Amino acid sequence: MEMPLARLCGTLGRVCGACTRQRKCQVPCVRTWSLRTLSTGDKDHGGNGTSKETSESPFTGPQHPPGGHAPVRLGSKRRPLSPLERISRLLPQEALSQEVWDLRDATAKGLENGQEERRSLKSPPPIEQGYVEGGPSPTVSGEKPLGVGELVLAEYHGRFRQEFRKMFQLQEKGCLQSPWGFLTHRAIMGHISGTVMRFSGGAPVLVRRPSLEEYVLLMRRAPTIAYPKDASAILMMMDVTEGDSVLESGSGSGAMALFLSRAVGSKGTVLSVELRKDHQLRAVRNYQNWRKAWSLHRGEEWPDNVHFHNADLRAATTLLSGRSFNSVALDMLNPQLVLPTVFPHLHTGGVCTVYQANLTQVIDLLEGVRVSRLPIHCERIIEVQHKDWLVTLAIKKDGNSSARVAPHTQNDDNEEGKECQSQDEEMENLAEPAHAPFGTLPYIARPHHHQTSHTAFLVKLRKVVPQ
Ligand SMILES: C[S@@+](CC[C@H](N)C(=O)[O-])C[C@H]1O[C@@H](n2cnc3c(N)ncnc32)[C@H](O)[C@@H]1O
């Protein structure tokens, strides 16, 4: 075992040396993997640039888990890795020799047997209801299995945080790579969204269709997007309704355009104006990719209701002539400069929301409104804040949970014998959370240490009739 390990270390050194010179290296290196990024066969979804397409042929070796990529229980314990396995996973899998695969397989079996023995001392792993490992995914009527061309989100949540997340398009020969091994796109096809599968290394991964919120967060970006938490507040401020005609600018990466498109529906229209051609192209591509994935999944068209224009909104009088809008959304630098062009086309009583990162920009906007003498009333300036909380069972590293401790009272003395017995029973239960009665387990319940902090200020401007 020592010889292949030494050879692998040498190869690894060479691979990483190459990575430092080549920025878009296709070979996963130690640094990339420590960030827990994943690569897939897709290049236009999820913009971390580590995409790697791999044909399926190299993946027929002994590394496949028994039964192939079968659906599994999320949260099952991971098998410990041998040193050989740890290092060889840092190399392109197709570059490994049969000798290395054989050794990996043998050591993995040894470790798995050891783990099985330890497990059997406790109790058998619980079987999820209605679920048979390796069997077909349970479906309810109307559910459509994942197919070629669809967008898929693969994610793995640890107990305290999300370990990884990757969005990609299902391709015949695609392969999802991870620090825990790979999963071929073909293995995902045919399963329903929401299936838990396993990477070749045994780690569970949930595969499902992304929501629109997740799509805009993970799609490739040109400029920064309007964050979903802000976008939903903007939609409320604008009071967007099905059938509305709305104006938005700039298009940027197309996130806000997608939310507006859904809000106005097939009877409404969105005019999206963008100064930069490259940003406009990115916005159009993101919009079309979402529409394509939607129609593959739903079998019906997402409304084609966004009209992207490459223009400077300050000088877009011809483009806007003859148009009127129920509401307007502005996300750009110096929005005060476009107000004189835009406001004549906004319905009286209608709202224009402005998305600004800095309060100094908000002050410039209000100054712009003041000096332009436009019939605008600033109704609100808000900041939308979400706080993420961690609420999970308080399980210690040894797998046990510390008991909740009640204060000791005099009356309890008479019950001492009983109490000792019930505490023992409780500790037994704590070792097996699935069997513990309702309310008997302690929880961690606190805000997450890492939070999304400030994104933007939202300014609500209303067009009024001057007296
Ligand atoms: C922060 S991005 C908008 C992001 C977008 N809301 C989204 O959700 O993806 C701002 C965009 O405004 C564009 N922009 C700036 N000034 C503009 C103007 N006068 N007319 C049109 N677009 C403009 C910029 O080129 C940039 O793409």
The ligand as an SDF file (V2000), in Angstrom:
LIG
                    3D

 27 29  0  0  0  0  0  0  0  0999 V2000
  -26.7770   46.0750  -10.2860 C   0  0  0  0  0  0  0  0  0  0  0  0
  -27.0880   45.8470  -11.9490 S   0  0  0  0  0  0  0  0  0  0  0  0
  -28.7920   45.3920  -12.0030 C   0  0  0  0  0  0  0  0  0  0  0  0
  -29.0160   43.9760  -11.5860 C   0  0  0  0  0  0  0  0  0  0  0  0
  -30.4080   43.4850  -11.8800 C   0  0  0  0  0  0  0  0  0  0  0  0
  -31.4070   44.1990  -11.1510 N   0  0  0  0  0  0  0  0  0  0  0  0
  -30.5280   41.9990  -11.5830 C   0  0  0  0  0  0  0  0  0  0  0  0
  -31.3290   41.6420  -10.6860 O   0  0  0  0  0  0  0  0  0  0  0  0
  -29.8370   41.1740  -12.1640 O   0  0  0  0  0  0  0  0  0  0  0  0
  -27.1300   47.5020  -12.5510 C   0  0  0  0  0  0  0  0  0  0  0  0
  -27.2010   47.5850  -14.0810 C   0  0  0  0  0  0  0  0  0  0  0  0
  -27.6570   48.8760  -14.4480 O   0  0  0  0  0  0  0  0  0  0  0  0
  -27.0560   49.1850  -15.6910 C   0  0  0  0  0  0  0  0  0  0  0  0
  -27.2090   50.6480  -15.9070 N   0  0  0  0  0  0  0  0  0  0  0  0
  -26.5470   51.6390  -15.2690 C   0  0  0  0  0  0  0  0  0  0  0  0
  -26.9430   52.8380  -15.7410 N   0  0  0  0  0  0  0  0  0  0  0  0
  -27.8980   52.5910  -16.6780 C   0  0  0  0  0  0  0  0  0  0  0  0
  -28.6740   53.4340  -17.5420 C   0  0  0  0  0  0  0  0  0  0  0  0
  -28.5750   54.7480  -17.5230 N   0  0  0  0  0  0  0  0  0  0  0  0
  -29.5580   52.8530  -18.3930 N   0  0  0  0  0  0  0  0  0  0  0  0
  -29.6610   51.5060  -18.4320 C   0  0  0  0  0  0  0  0  0  0  0  0
  -28.9480   50.6740  -17.6450 N   0  0  0  0  0  0  0  0  0  0  0  0
  -28.0730   51.1960  -16.7810 C   0  0  0  0  0  0  0  0  0  0  0  0
  -25.6440   48.6950  -15.5180 C   0  0  0  0  0  0  0  0  0  0  0  0
  -24.9980   48.5060  -16.7430 O   0  0  0  0  0  0  0  0  0  0  0  0
  -25.8460   47.3930  -14.7430 C   0  0  0  0  0  0  0  0  0  0  0  0
  -25.9150   46.2850  -15.6060 O   0  0  0  0  0  0  0  0  0  0  0  0
  1  2  1  0
  2  3  1  0
  2 10  1  0
  3  4  1  0
  4  5  1  0
  5  6  1  0
  5  7  1  0
  7  8  2  0
  7  9  1  0
 10 11  1  0
 11 12  1  0
 11 26  1  0
 12 13  1  0
 13 14  1  0
 13 24  1  0
 14 15  1  0
 14 23  1  0
 15 16  2  0
 16 17  1  0
 17 18  1  0
 17 23  2  0
 18 19  1  0
 18 20  2  0
 20 21  1  0
 21 22  2  0
 22 23  1  0
 24 25  1  0
 24 26  1  0
 26 27  1  0
M  CHG  2   2   1   9  -1
M  END
$$$$
